[in-house]
């Protein structure tokens, strides 16, 4: 894979240097910007393929699920605000710490949020994302509910399949939710979705509370 990633890194770096020049004609600048954007997209796709192909054992440590969620929402806050997406949170207080790989769990949350953003913007140029956490016996649930177009019942069972996507060509690899499923399985948890067409989609991530 280095035979692919190294040239992409070079393309991204050189195109960025050209874009930083002040004397580049507008027409050429637009073309170089397109090259930079597509090289970055190819790098992102390659990263997804590597994660999917290799897998990665989680680095399990005690952590706060609410802090993990807040970190991801902070990363997306500016984009969602500009895109007309409102975010509401109802994070349960005094949740027990969980054994988890924070970076991997945040990747799962990011994948869910990115999908919600895409479909809400595509459907009605914005929307509302509501995020809950709750404790049910020995399970902590993280729930992400959007008001996008929802998921048709006929494809709901397939959304975690590798390479399955309903996005336009070039907009997704179909690996995000599959990788998320693998990560949550490695954490001995569960991830699933509920949806009614036209009424948005809800993704639920369940992680076990470690024994005392």
Secondary structure, DSSP 4 states (H G I P E B T S, - for coil): -HHHHHHHHHHHHHHHHHHT-SS--HHHHHHHHHHHHHHHHHHHHHHHHHHHHH------EEE-HHHHHHHHHHHHHHHHHHTTEEEEEEEPTTPPPEEE-HHHHHHHHHHHHHHHHHHHHHHHS-EEEEEEEEEETTEEEEEEEE-SS---HHHHTTTTSTT---SPTTS--S-HHHHHHHHHHHTT-EEEEEE-TTS-EEEEEEEEPPP-
